[in-house]
Amino acid sequence: MYGGNVDDITYHIENKGARSFTSINTDGKIEITLNNLTVRTLEHELMHGFFVDYTDLNKYWIEEGFCEYVAYILYPDNKLVEGISKMSVDDSYEDGDFKRYLQSKNYDDNDIVRLYFDYVVNRLYQGKDVSDYPKLKEKVATNFGPNEQSKYYGLELSYTEAMSFTAYLIDLNGLDGLFDFMSSEKSYEEFYGKSYYILEKEWKNSISEN
């Protein structure tokens, strides 16, 4: 949302103890306010600066999903990777549910973090216990008023769902394709040849157990 030449971007970072967010001031400077100083939070907020301006808020959820994608999937920290790797072979973790999920997929070790979050979202859709996954409760609609939240696609998604869905769109057309879509005025139908709802259905099918 905060487009421009990335070489000219200046970030002001301040920890105010509230929620993290990115905004642009009247001078065109991007300002980032953090509620913590973790690398993942900083990565997420930094990525907002790489989005060109767009007017179609039906695409807003992709911006949030991409920021999560970079912070958790594209550049996961070693501790996260190690933890997920251990859970992948642990029969006691979720009674072996994650291990079985991985066995249903054709994957290599480079996919394990991505598949973990797909697994978590799929677990939600299966009606299983997801109380240990707080990110599933945080909706991308946070920046929208109650009367706006039903107007645009994807605002009902949690940050984790948006991340998983965005990763699916990247699978379809690559990172360049995702940014081409975001920077264009094309609708989902015009760019992907499918409606948002068909894409959503296909994404959910892709993360289900094979």
CORMO-V946593 format. One record per residue. N is the residue number from 1. RES is the residue in three letters. D_CENTER is the distance of its C-alpha to the mean C-alpha in Angstrom with 2 decimals. Layout:
n=N res=RES d_center=D_CENTER
n=N res=RES d_center=D_CENTER
This chain:
n=1 res=MET d_center=15.27
n=2 res=TYR d_center=17.50
n=3 res=GLY d_center=19.09
n=4 res=GLY d_center=22.19
n=5 res=ASN d_center=23.48
n=6 res=VAL d_center=21.23
n=7 res=ASP d_center=24.54
n=8 res=ASP d_center=25.65
n=9 res=ILE d_center=22.72
n=10 res=THR d_center=23.92
n=11 res=TYR d_center=21.77
n=12 res=HIS d_center=23.37
n=13 res=ILE d_center=21.85
n=14 res=GLU d_center=23.32
n=15 res=ASN d_center=22.77
n=16 res=LYS d_center=23.99
n=17 res=GLY d_center=22.94
n=18 res=ALA d_center=20.97
n=19 res=ARG d_center=17.27
n=20 res=SER d_center=15.37
n=21 res=PHE d_center=15.00
n=22 res=THR d_center=15.78
n=23 res=SER d_center=18.64
n=24 res=ILE d_center=21.22
n=25 res=ASN d_center=24.91
n=26 res=THR d_center=27.93
n=27 res=ASP d_center=28.67
n=28 res=GLY d_center=25.41
n=29 res=LYS d_center=24.31
n=30 res=ILE d_center=20.74
n=31 res=GLU d_center=20.86
n=32 res=ILE d_center=18.41
n=33 res=THR d_center=19.25
n=34 res=LEU d_center=18.04
n=35 res=ASN d_center=18.77
n=36 res=ASN d_center=18.89
n=37 res=LEU d_center=19.36
n=38 res=THR d_center=17.08
n=39 res=VAL d_center=15.84
n=40 res=ARG d_center=12.16
n=41 res=THR d_center=12.51
n=42 res=LEU d_center=14.46
n=43 res=GLU d_center=12.18
n=44 res=HIS d_center=9.33
n=45 res=GLU d_center=12.13
n=46 res=LEU d_center=13.88
n=47 res=MET d_center=11.33
n=48 res=HIS d_center=11.97
n=49 res=GLY d_center=15.45
n=50 res=PHE d_center=14.86
n=51 res=PHE d_center=14.20
n=52 res=VAL d_center=17.47
n=53 res=ASP d_center=18.76
n=54 res=TYR d_center=18.06
n=55 res=THR d_center=19.76
n=56 res=ASP d_center=18.09
n=57 res=LEU d_center=15.89
n=58 res=ASN d_center=15.02
n=59 res=LYS d_center=12.41
n=60 res=TYR d_center=11.05
n=61 res=TRP d_center=8.04
n=62 res=ILE d_center=7.04
n=63 res=GLU d_center=7.71
n=64 res=GLU d_center=5.55
n=65 res=GLY d_center=2.39
n=66 res=PHE d_center=4.78
n=67 res=CYS d_center=5.90
n=68 res=GLU d_center=3.98
n=69 res=TYR d_center=4.75
n=70 res=VAL d_center=8.03
n=71 res=ALA d_center=8.77
n=72 res=TYR d_center=8.45
n=73 res=ILE d_center=9.02
n=74 res=LEU d_center=10.80
n=75 res=TYR d_center=12.83
n=76 res=PRO d_center=13.07
n=77 res=ASP d_center=16.16
n=78 res=ASN d_center=19.23
n=79 res=LYS d_center=19.50
n=80 res=LEU d_center=16.22
n=81 res=VAL d_center=17.34
n=82 res=GLU d_center=20.81
n=83 res=GLY d_center=19.91
n=84 res=ILE d_center=17.95
n=85 res=SER d_center=20.80
n=86 res=LYS d_center=23.32
n=87 res=MET d_center=21.76
n=88 res=SER d_center=21.73
n=89 res=VAL d_center=25.53
n=90 res=ASP d_center=26.29
n=91 res=ASP d_center=28.07
n=92 res=SER d_center=28.02
n=93 res=TYR d_center=24.26
n=94 res=GLU d_center=23.46
n=95 res=ASP d_center=26.85
n=96 res=GLY d_center=25.64
n=97 res=ASP d_center=22.99
n=98 res=PHE d_center=20.31
n=99 res=LYS d_center=23.08
n=100 res=ARG d_center=24.11
n=101 res=TYR d_center=20.66
n=102 res=LEU d_center=20.53
n=103 res=GLN d_center=24.09
n=104 res=SER d_center=23.20
n=105 res=LYS d_center=20.96
n=106 res=ASN d_center=22.32
n=107 res=TYR d_center=20.44
n=108 res=ASP d_center=21.32
n=109 res=ASP d_center=20.46
n=110 res=ASN d_center=17.94
n=111 res=ASP d_center=15.71
n=112 res=ILE d_center=16.08
n=113 res=VAL d_center=12.98
n=114 res=ARG d_center=10.78
n=115 res=LEU d_center=13.32
n=116 res=TYR d_center=13.34
n=117 res=PHE d_center=9.94
n=118 res=ASP d_center=11.04
n=119 res=TYR d_center=14.23
n=120 res=VAL d_center=13.10
n=121 res=VAL d_center=11.64
n=122 res=ASN d_center=14.81
n=123 res=ARG d_center=16.86
n=124 res=LEU d_center=15.82
n=125 res=TYR d_center=16.93
n=126 res=GLN d_center=20.06
n=127 res=GLY d_center=21.02
n=128 res=LYS d_center=21.20
n=129 res=ASP d_center=21.07
n=130 res=VAL d_center=17.63
n=131 res=SER d_center=19.20
n=132 res=ASP d_center=18.27
n=133 res=TYR d_center=14.51
n=134 res=PRO d_center=14.30
n=135 res=LYS d_center=10.53
n=136 res=LEU d_center=11.16
n=137 res=LYS d_center=13.51
n=138 res=GLU d_center=11.58
n=139 res=LYS d_center=10.90
n=140 res=VAL d_center=9.32
n=141 res=ALA d_center=13.00
n=142 res=THR d_center=14.22
n=143 res=ASN d_center=15.41
n=144 res=PHE d_center=17.33
n=145 res=GLY d_center=20.71
n=146 res=PRO d_center=21.66
n=147 res=ASN d_center=23.45
n=148 res=GLU d_center=20.57
n=149 res=GLN d_center=17.93
n=150 res=SER d_center=19.60
n=151 res=LYS d_center=20.11
n=152 res=TYR d_center=16.84
n=153 res=TYR d_center=14.58
n=154 res=GLY d_center=11.35
n=155 res=LEU d_center=12.21
n=156 res=GLU d_center=13.10
n=157 res=LEU d_center=9.66
n=158 res=SER d_center=8.54
n=159 res=TYR d_center=5.47
n=160 res=THR d_center=5.64
n=161 res=GLU d_center=6.67
n=162 res=ALA d_center=4.35
n=163 res=MET d_center=2.17
n=164 res=SER d_center=5.96
n=165 res=PHE d_center=7.20
n=166 res=THR d_center=5.98
n=167 res=ALA d_center=7.50
n=168 res=TYR d_center=10.33
n=169 res=LEU d_center=10.97
n=170 res=ILE d_center=11.24
n=171 res=ASP d_center=13.64
n=172 res=LEU d_center=15.62
n=173 res=ASN d_center=16.35
n=174 res=GLY d_center=15.04
n=175 res=LEU d_center=13.39
n=176 res=ASP d_center=16.48
n=177 res=GLY d_center=16.22
n=178 res=LEU d_center=12.78
n=179 res=PHE d_center=14.34
n=180 res=ASP d_center=17.53
n=181 res=PHE d_center=16.09
n=182 res=MET d_center=14.52
n=183 res=SER d_center=17.86
n=184 res=SER d_center=20.03
n=185 res=GLU d_center=21.46
n=186 res=LYS d_center=21.10
n=187 res=SER d_center=19.88
n=188 res=TYR d_center=17.88
n=189 res=GLU d_center=21.35
n=190 res=GLU d_center=22.73
n=191 res=PHE d_center=20.10
n=192 res=TYR d_center=19.05
n=193 res=GLY d_center=22.28
n=194 res=LYS d_center=20.61
n=195 res=SER d_center=19.60
n=196 res=TYR d_center=16.19
n=197 res=TYR d_center=17.59
n=198 res=ILE d_center=18.81
n=199 res=LEU d_center=15.56
n=200 res=GLU d_center=13.95
n=201 res=LYS d_center=16.99
n=202 res=GLU d_center=16.88
n=203 res=TRP d_center=13.31
n=204 res=LYS d_center=14.53
n=205 res=ASN d_center=17.66
n=206 res=SER d_center=16.06
n=207 res=ILE d_center=14.55
n=208 res=SER d_center=17.83
n=209 res=GLU d_center=20.55
n=210 res=ASN d_center=22.80
